Amino acid sequence: MVERWDEDGLRALRGALHAQDGVALLAALRSGPEREVLQLAGDGVAGAAARGLPGSVETAALFLGALRERGFRGDGELADRLRVAMGDETIRLLRPLAVDLEMLAMLLEGDPAGSGGRLDLSTGECWPAFTDELGPGPEAEEDDDPERWLYVPALGSRAGYRDMELFIEEMEDAALADRLRIAVGGRGAFRRFKAVLAADERSWSRYHRFRDERQRGRARAWLAEEGYCPPITFRVEPGSGSYPPGPV
């Protein structure tokens, strides 16, 4: 395993997830440390394990160990998902909903004064609150249907601030960490933090992976509290036969 992810490795990983290609996903995961992409790739690994792809159970076990060690919010829910995929029938099943965790995180972590939104339970689409101000759509009569829509609250920036603090604690560059601790004090902390970190490209990229992982985990945890989980569907090559398609 290489020590860190580079752009090519991340591009291959995201490409495999987008293509719903389990074989390519397992190969791409050799490009960097799994701890930095657990929430990003975890559903794909669960899908691969449920299909019995070669090497998937071993990868799922590595993910489980890393999730237990890391312990971010949402890591427990993802660990349960992996255990179900590996055959544990004692874990409560959640309803699959094709939601983009990154989009959901944007709604959840917006400004409480004017953000938040709704989640379409029929499609998994996330609708920011401001879209309601653009006028009624073709399904306006169903806007208040609790069977169709799930309200998404905006919880503010406190969790994002904690992300910066935790990232600073994990930094190996003591001098840069000291500068960042000063930057996050008082008003304008996010702006100053980004200005200081932008000077170090490697740390800048690592912070974004760290932040994105934590945001996805928080979105996953909130979704699980509402009784849902994101599905994963694998593309099956013609003639492969061994791994039936469908959501997990």
KOLFI-82487 format. One record per residue (C-alpha): residue in three letters; x, y negated, z. Coordinates in steps of 0.001 Angstrom, whole numbers, plus 500000, padded with zeros to 6 digits. Layout:
BEGIN
alaXYZ...
This chain:
BEGIN
met500000500000500000val501356496589499057glu501509493905501737arg499110491401500216trp496599490859497462asp497528488938494348glu495122487408491845asp495402490327489419gly494562492819492143leu491557490827493336arg490365490377489763ala490512494133489210leu488659494752492471arg485885492303491676gly485676493629488144ala485167497181489385leu482452496028491776his480725494012489067ala480869496950486657gln479660499296489434asp482547501593488556gly483485503743491557val486581505257489976ala487980501823489073leu487091500534492547leu489066503245494341ala492027502586492050ala491828498811492576leu491853499224496353arg495472500402496132ser496474496845495150gly496342495346498643pro495536495875502328glu491979497093502847arg491604494988506013glu491278491842503902val488479493154501659leu486377495359503928gln483151493395503574leu483780492680499905ala484346496303498903gly482638498249501696asp479312498814499958gly481157500074496888val483184502490498986ala479974503703500644gly478457504275497219ala481521506173496047ala481455508374499154ala477747509094498726arg478443510212495154gly481367512385496227leu483936510666494021pro487441512147494471gly489314510247497193ser486218508347498330val485806510076501694glu489431509366502588thr488986505713501575ala485774505481503599ala487611506861506630leu490324504214506201phe487624501535506015leu485950502859509153gly489204502716511106ala489952499196509883leu486420498008510703arg486659499379514252glu490013497682514749arg488939494336513285gly485513493970514884phe484174490931513031arg480450490266513155gly478842492510510553asp481651495065510641gly479569497388512824glu476694497277510333leu479048498067507467ala480595500923509470asp477101502379509923arg476565502122506179leu479740504093505550arg478783506752508096val475392507223506435ala477126507609503066met479390510240504616gly476400512252505847asp475606510929509356glu471807511200509579thr471503509748513096ile471861506103512037arg468809503930511426leu468207503414507726leu467686499888506427arg465665498883503380pro467921498172500373leu467601494656498958ala469649493434496000val470912490289497702asp474213488528497070leu475837488215500507glu477866485200499389met474728483327498341leu472958484320501551ala475938483081503577met475697479697501850leu472087479350503003leu472813480540506536glu475795478246507079gly474395475047505636asp473531471832507460pro470511472452509758ala469210468989508854gly468452469872505254ser469618473341504266gly468504476914504701gly466025478387502296arg464134481552501405leu464973485074500334asp462764486657497688leu462021490146498999ser460949491342495561thr464180490400493760gly466785489601496436glu467253486088495026cys468266483302497419trp466446479993497065pro467910476897498778ala465411474692500596phe466019471752498247thr464515473686495324asp461121473360497025glu461363469625496480leu461571470008492700gly457868470768492423pro455695473894492423gly456811476808490295pro454706479384488505glu454288481384491710ala453618478469494032glu450471480130495356glu452662482899496820asp455128480606498587asp453817481471502040asp453395485203501504pro455417486936504276glu455465490117502213arg457263488237499429trp459482485703501200leu461859485756504145tyr462808482413505699val466567481858505973pro467610479374508688ala470572477037508347leu472816477666511339gly475410474945510769ser479199474869510780arg480062476240514223ala480878479708512859gly482995478127510108tyr484971476179512696arg485575479397514608asp486889480940511371met489574478266511215glu490542478824514852leu490860482591514404phe492817482215511200ile495303479939512970glu495708482530515739glu496647485201513185met499188483101511281glu502815484224511208asp504149480774510272ala504325479119513701ala505125475650512354leu502175475654509953ala499923477025512691asp500894474120514965arg500064471598512244leu496701473248511674arg495859473222515391ile496362469478515369ala494310469148512183val491207470859513577gly490921468539516566gly488053466029516461arg485848464779513649gly486828465631510080ala488401468930511160phe487408470845508026arg488793468194505679arg492101467889507543phe492482471660507880lys492094472133504121ala494452469246503347val497231470756505496leu496673474330504316ala496533473418500623ala500275472764500674asp500939476489501234glu499414478437498333arg499827481869499888ser498210480844503184trp495487478966501306ser494516482126499387arg494680484271502500tyr492448481857504415his489784482006501716arg489787485810501814phe489587485679505609arg486742483129505591asp484820484957502876glu485077488238504780arg483686486663507937gln480906484890506052arg479840488092504300gly479883489905507631arg477659487308509272ala475246487458506338arg475220491270506533ala474522491192510271trp471655488712509844leu470197490789507013ala470391493951509141glu468566492191511973glu465757491583509485gly465778495259508493tyr467627495092505151cys470982496000503621pro472551495288500208pro472406498285497829ile475110499511495506thr474413501152492148phe477117502972490179arg477465503083486444val477864506653485250glu479871507431482127pro478048509571479550gly478736513235480127ser480193512827483619gly477160514508485135ser478610514875488610tyr477549511551490100pro473881510703489573pro473101506986489185gly470934505005491543pro471088502735494575val472545503951497850
